Amino acid sequence: MTDFLNEQSYELEEYDEQLVRRLIEKVTVFDNKLTVEFKSGVEIDVLI
């Protein structure tokens, strides 16, 4: 999933609801990070 996202030739300039609903299963919010779980099963932590 990470390789796929890094290989995309365009940058997102605005929020795309349809894209989010197709790719993301859930986002879990913690005190210091977000955990994004993609439908593919890949999880990414984002420090906040």
VENNORLIN-V908864 format. One line per field, one symbol per residue. ss: DSSP state (A for helix, B for strand, O for the rest). phi: phi as a letter, one per 20 degrees, with the letter a starting at -180 (. if undefined). psi: psi as a letter, one per 40 degrees, with the letter a starting at -180 (. if undefined). Layout:
BEGIN
ss->???
phi->???
psi->???
END
This chain:
BEGIN
ss->OAAAAAOOOOOOOOOOAAAAAAABBBBBBOOOBBBBBBOOOOBBBBBO
phi->.ffgffefecdfdbfcgfffffddeacdddgdbddddeffofdcedfc
psi->ddddddeieiiheihgdddddddhdihhhideiihhhideehhhhhh.
END
